[in-house]
Amino acid sequence: MVVEIVAGILASSLALLSDAGHMLTDAAALAISLAAARLATRPAHGAMTYGLGRAEILSAQANGLTLLVLASLIVYGAIVHLVSPSSVRGGVVLGVALAGIPINLLAARILAGGRGNPEDSGHGPARSLNVEGSYRHILTDLYGFIATAIAGGVILATGFDRADAIASLLIAGLMLRAAYDLLMASGRVFMEASPAGTDPAEIGNALAAYPGVVEVHDLHVWEVTSGFAALSAHVVVRADDDCHELRRSLENLLDERFHIRHTTLQVDHEMAPLQIEVAPWSETH
């Protein structure tokens, strides 16, 4: 980051300065992510009956917000430089950008191994929105270095100084996309929406279609934190069926088919038809 700041000032490069600012937020994002990951490992205690797992979701939202704010500042600076371009030293820009690419490739590779599957919380390693947020920061940095290197090459070859500002706009666009994805994903968790890729209607139909089940209602599916889906429902079963055995069977169904292991099922028997004995009619009292 320090190298980029010095080189950006010497070369009058907004692209390098923009990426240096992004690297500053990267450092803060990684520190927040690490602290959140440590907090998330603490067991449930006292009022925190689910533990502190959502600290990771707070971290992901903070990462998304920092990307959003920084991208807005970069867009403003890029527009100013497009209107009034300054003389940019393309050789310095190209050299620093090429040096940064392998460093970010290594960091992205390390974080990619710890983020799980960001599109599916039910299969394979549990996704982590916290690590996903850090990964998005590093990946955006990588793309930013590539764009900056291309801009430096264009400036060297053609003298087109506005290529630096255009590269900054591309970096900002990548940051805005990453910010949007992180804010939407973390917002779903805070709003207690069903996990991405999980259809509550499909789950309800599967439960209702199970032999012995009469009715399913008050079905709720939500995500406590990354990879931790929870479900609760009221299930009515036939009057003569074993409700405890059915509950165990439904829990196995939810685990094997939908990969939901934290379930609370209230199981009741249906009410038997009410039978009323009617005395024969008699006019005598």
C-alpha positions in Angstrom: 0.0 0.0 0.0 2.8 2.4 0.9 4.6 1.6 -2.4 1.4 2.3 -4.3 0.9 5.7 -2.5 4.4 6.8 -3.2 4.3 5.6 -6.8 0.9 7.0 -7.3 2.0 10.5 -6.2 5.2 10.4 -8.2 3.4 9.1 -11.4 0.3 11.2 -10.9 -1.7 8.0 -11.2 -5.3 7.9 -9.8 -5.5 4.2 -10.5 -2.5 3.5 -8.2 -3.9 5.8 -5.5 -7.3 4.3 -5.8 -5.9 0.8 -5.4 -3.8 2.0 -2.4 -7.0 3.2 -0.8 -8.6 -0.1 -1.5 -5.6 -1.9 0.1 -6.1 0.2 3.2 -9.7 -1.0 3.5 -8.4 -4.5 2.8 -6.2 -4.4 5.8 -9.1 -3.1 8.0 -11.4 -5.8 6.4 -9.0 -8.6 7.1 -8.5 -7.4 10.7 -12.3 -7.3 11.2 -12.7 -10.7 9.6 -10.1 -12.3 11.8 -11.7 -10.8 15.0 -15.2 -11.9 13.8 -13.9 -15.4 13.1 -12.4 -15.6 16.6 -15.7 -14.4 18.2 -17.7 -16.9 16.2 -15.9 -19.8 17.7 -17.0 -18.9 21.2 -19.7 -21.2 22.6 -23.3 -20.1 23.3 -23.5 -18.4 26.7 -26.1 -16.5 28.7 -28.3 -14.4 26.5 -26.4 -15.4 23.4 -28.1 -18.8 22.9 -26.8 -19.1 19.4 -23.3 -18.0 20.3 -21.6 -15.1 18.5 -21.8 -16.6 15.0 -23.4 -13.5 13.5 -20.3 -11.5 14.3 -19.1 -12.9 10.9 -22.2 -11.6 9.2 -21.6 -8.1 10.7 -18.1 -8.3 9.4 -19.4 -9.2 5.9 -21.7 -6.2 6.0 -18.9 -3.9 7.2 -16.8 -5.1 4.3 -19.6 -4.4 1.8 -20.2 -0.9 3.2 -16.5 0.0 3.0 -16.3 -1.2 -0.6 -19.4 0.9 -1.4 -18.0 4.1 0.1 -14.6 3.7 -1.3 -15.9 2.9 -4.8 -18.0 6.1 -4.7 -14.9 8.2 -3.9 -13.0 6.6 -6.7 -15.8 7.3 -9.2 -15.7 10.9 -8.2 -11.9 11.2 -8.6 -12.0 9.3 -11.9 -14.6 11.7 -13.3 -12.5 14.7 -12.3 -9.4 13.2 -14.0 -11.4 12.4 -17.1 -12.4 16.0 -17.4 -9.0 17.4 -16.6 -6.4 14.6 -17.2 -3.0 15.0 -15.6 0.3 13.7 -17.1 0.8 10.1 -15.9 4.1 8.2 -15.9 3.0 5.0 -17.5 6.3 3.1 -16.8 5.9 3.5 -13.0 2.2 2.6 -13.1 3.0 -0.6 -15.2 5.9 -1.7 -13.0 4.0 -1.3 -9.7 0.9 -3.0 -11.1 2.9 -6.0 -12.4 4.6 -6.4 -9.0 1.2 -6.4 -7.2 -0.4 -9.1 -9.3 1.4 -12.2 -8.0 1.0 -11.0 -4.4 -2.8 -10.7 -4.8 -2.9 -14.1 -6.6 -1.3 -15.7 -3.6 -3.6 -14.0 -1.1 -6.7 -14.8 -3.2 -5.7 -18.5 -3.4 -5.3 -18.7 0.4 -8.7 -17.1 1.1 -10.4 -19.1 -1.7 -9.7 -22.3 0.3 -11.4 -21.0 3.4 -14.6 -19.5 2.0 -16.4 -22.7 1.2 -19.2 -22.6 -1.4 -20.7 -19.1 -1.5 -23.6 -20.2 -3.6 -24.8 -23.2 -1.6 -25.0 -23.4 2.2 -26.1 -27.0 2.1 -23.5 -28.9 0.2 -19.8 -29.4 0.9 -17.9 -27.1 3.2 -20.1 -24.5 4.9 -19.8 -21.1 3.2 -18.5 -18.2 5.3 -19.8 -14.7 4.4 -17.0 -13.4 6.6 -14.2 -15.0 4.6 -16.2 -14.3 1.4 -16.0 -10.6 2.2 -12.3 -10.7 2.7 -11.9 -12.7 -0.5 -14.0 -10.2 -2.5 -11.6 -7.4 -1.3 -8.5 -9.3 -2.4 -10.1 -10.4 -5.7 -11.1 -6.8 -6.5 -7.5 -5.7 -5.7 -6.2 -8.4 -8.1 -8.5 -7.2 -10.9 -7.5 -3.6 -10.1 -3.8 -4.4 -10.5 -4.6 -6.0 -13.9 -6.6 -3.0 -15.1 -3.9 -0.6 -13.8 -1.2 -2.6 -15.6 -3.2 -2.4 -18.9 -3.7 1.3 -18.4 0.1 1.8 -17.8 0.8 -0.1 -21.0 -1.6 2.0 -23.0 -0.1 5.2 -21.6 3.4 4.0 -22.5 2.4 3.0 -26.0 0.0 5.9 -26.9 0.4 8.6 -24.3 -3.4 8.4 -23.6 -3.4 9.7 -20.0 -7.1 9.2 -19.6 -6.6 5.4 -19.6 -5.6 5.8 -15.9 -8.9 7.3 -15.0 -10.8 4.7 -17.1 -8.9 2.0 -15.2 -10.0 3.6 -11.9 -13.7 3.5 -13.1 -13.3 -0.2 -13.9 -11.9 -0.8 -10.4 -14.8 1.1 -8.8 -17.3 -0.9 -10.9 -15.8 -4.2 -9.6 -15.9 -2.9 -6.0 -19.6 -1.8 -6.4 -20.5 -5.3 -7.7 -18.7 -7.0 -4.8 -20.3 -4.6 -2.3 -23.8 -5.3 -3.7 -23.3 -9.1 -3.4 -22.0 -8.9 0.1 -24.7 -6.5 1.3 -27.5 -8.6 -0.2 -26.2 -11.8 1.2 -25.6 -10.4 4.7 -28.9 -8.6 4.6 -30.7 -11.9 3.9 -29.3 -13.3 7.1 -30.3 -10.3 9.2 -33.8 -10.3 7.7 -34.0 -14.1 8.5 -34.7 -15.1 5.0 -34.3 -18.7 4.0 -30.8 -19.7 3.0 -29.9 -19.0 -0.7 -30.8 -22.0 -2.8 -33.4 -23.2 -0.3 -37.1 -23.2 -1.2 -39.4 -23.2 1.9 -42.4 -24.3 -0.3 -40.4 -27.3 -1.5 -39.6 -28.2 2.1 -43.2 -27.8 3.2 -44.5 -30.0 0.3 -41.9 -32.7 1.1 -43.0 -32.7 4.8 -46.7 -32.7 4.0 -46.3 -35.6 1.5 -44.6 -37.9 4.0 -46.7 -40.9 4.9 -48.7 -40.3 8.0 -48.5 -36.5 7.9 -51.9 -34.8 7.7 -50.9 -31.1 7.7 -47.8 -28.8 8.0 -48.1 -25.2 9.0 -46.1 -22.4 10.8 -43.1 -23.4 8.8 -40.1 -21.1 9.2 -36.6 -21.6 7.6 -33.8 -19.1 8.3 -30.0 -18.8 8.5 -28.5 -18.2 11.9 -25.1 -17.5 10.4 -23.0 -18.8 7.5 -23.8 -22.5 6.9 -26.1 -22.7 9.9 -29.7 -23.2 8.7 -32.5 -23.7 11.1 -36.1 -24.8 10.7 -39.3 -24.9 12.9 -42.7 -26.2 11.9 -46.0 -27.5 13.4 -46.8 -31.0 12.0 -50.1 -32.8 12.4 -50.1 -36.6 12.0 -52.7 -39.2 11.9 -54.4 -40.1 15.2 -53.2 -43.7 15.2 -49.6 -43.1 14.1 -46.5 -43.0 16.3 -45.7 -39.2 16.4 -42.3 -39.7 17.9 -41.2 -42.1 15.1 -42.6 -39.7 12.5 -40.7 -36.8 14.0 -37.5 -38.7 13.8 -38.2 -39.7 10.2 -39.0 -36.1 9.2 -35.8 -34.9 10.9 -33.8 -37.4 8.8 -35.6 -36.2 5.7 -34.7 -32.6 6.4 -31.0 -33.6 7.0 -30.5 -35.9 4.1 -32.5 -34.0 1.4 -32.2 -30.4 2.5 -29.1 -30.5 4.7 -30.9 -28.8 7.6 -29.8 -30.3 10.9 -31.1 -27.7 13.4 -34.8 -28.4 13.5 -37.7 -27.9 15.9 -40.8 -29.9 15.0 -43.9 -29.6 17.1 -45.8 -32.8 16.3 -49.5 -33.4 17.3 -52.1 -36.0 16.5 -55.1 -35.0 14.5 -58.3 -34.8 16.5 -60.5 -37.9 16.2 -64.0 -37.2 14.7 -66.4 -36.2 17.5 -69.0 -38.8 18.1 -72.3 -37.8 19.8 -74.8 -40.4 21.0 -78.4 -39.3 20.3 -81.1 -40.8 22.4 -84.3 -42.1 20.6 -87.0 -39.5 20.3 -89.9 -39.8 22.7 -92.9 -37.7 23.3 -93.1 -38.9 26.9 -91.1 -37.2 29.7 
